[in-house]
Amino acid sequence: MPDYNFDREARTANSEQWVIETPEHSIGRVDVHFTSSAAHATLAVHTSVDDDEVQRLIAEIDERIVLSGDPYREDFIVTVWRGEELGVFAEEADDDESDGEEDSEDETETVEAPAG
């Protein structure tokens, strides 16, 4: 059984985002949202993660993340997606104004950072 590491990326008053890693590589991410009576999660895992490992991951998420955040919740509802990571995309401001003209279509650009 893999040793999972959960690395929190973001947190709000009612939700958290986590990257899921094994000692070898990143295998997915989970977004958890807390309501007054239940916790809802979206779990996205790599195609290499089989159904048994998905069940183990859900149990780990429940024990290590959900119960620590809301021990009195009534239900834990998880939607699971399985796919391949394409990369991380972000918008960056275009700092190149050397020509003196503003090009409104090119003020931001989408960049991709390699996975891993």
C-alpha positions in Angstrom: 0.0 0.0 0.0 1.5 3.4 -1.0 2.4 6.0 1.6 0.3 9.0 0.6 1.4 12.6 1.2 -1.2 15.3 1.1 0.1 18.7 0.3 -2.4 21.5 0.8 -2.4 24.2 -1.9 -5.3 26.4 -0.8 -7.8 26.8 2.0 -10.9 28.9 2.5 -13.4 29.0 5.3 -15.3 26.1 3.7 -13.0 24.3 1.4 -9.4 23.0 0.8 -7.4 21.8 -2.2 -4.7 19.1 -1.8 -2.2 17.5 -4.1 -1.8 13.8 -3.5 1.7 12.3 -3.9 3.4 8.9 -3.3 7.1 8.7 -2.7 7.6 8.2 -6.5 5.3 10.9 -8.0 2.1 13.0 -7.9 -1.0 10.8 -8.5 -3.8 13.3 -8.2 -5.6 16.0 -6.3 -8.6 16.4 -4.1 -10.9 19.5 -3.5 -12.9 19.2 -0.3 -15.9 21.4 0.5 -17.6 21.4 3.9 -21.3 22.2 4.4 -23.3 22.2 7.6 -24.2 18.5 7.3 -21.8 16.9 4.8 -18.4 17.1 3.2 -18.2 16.9 -0.6 -15.0 16.1 -2.5 -13.9 16.0 -6.1 -11.0 13.5 -6.4 -9.0 13.5 -9.6 -6.5 10.7 -10.0 -4.0 9.6 -12.7 -5.0 6.8 -15.1 -2.5 4.5 -13.4 -4.6 4.6 -10.1 -6.8 1.5 -10.0 -10.2 1.1 -8.4 -8.8 -0.5 -5.2 -6.4 2.4 -4.8 -9.2 4.9 -5.3 -11.0 3.3 -2.4 -7.9 3.4 -0.2 -7.5 7.1 -1.2 -11.0 7.9 -0.2 -10.6 6.3 3.2 -7.3 8.2 3.7 -8.9 11.5 2.7 -11.8 10.8 5.0 -9.5 10.0 8.0 -6.7 12.5 7.5 -8.5 15.5 6.0 -12.3 15.4 6.4 -12.5 14.1 9.9 -9.8 16.4 11.1 -11.7 19.4 9.6 -15.2 18.3 10.6 -15.4 15.4 13.0 -19.2 15.7 13.3 -20.2 15.6 9.6 -23.1 13.3 8.7 -21.9 12.2 5.2 -18.9 12.3 2.9 -19.7 12.4 -0.8 -16.9 11.9 -3.3 -17.0 12.4 -7.1 -14.0 10.6 -8.7 -12.3 11.6 -12.0 -9.6 9.5 -13.6 -7.4 11.0 -16.3 -4.0 12.3 -17.3 -2.4 15.5 -16.1 -1.8 18.0 -18.9 0.1 20.6 -16.8 -0.5 23.7 -14.7 -1.8 26.7 -16.6 -1.7 30.3 -15.3 -2.1 33.8 -16.8 0.8 36.2 -16.7 0.7 39.9 -17.4 2.4 41.0 -20.6 5.2 43.3 -19.6 6.4 44.0 -23.1 5.2 47.5 -24.0 8.4 48.5 -25.9 6.5 49.3 -29.1 4.3 51.9 -27.4 1.1 50.2 -28.5 -1.2 48.2 -26.3 -2.6 45.0 -27.8 -5.7 44.2 -25.7 -5.8 40.6 -27.0 -2.2 39.9 -25.8 -2.3 41.4 -22.3 -2.2 38.0 -20.8 -0.8 34.7 -22.0 -1.4 31.2 -20.9 1.7 29.3 -19.9 2.2 25.7 -19.1 4.5 24.4 -16.4 5.7 20.8 -16.7 4.0 18.2 -14.5 5.9 16.6 -11.7 
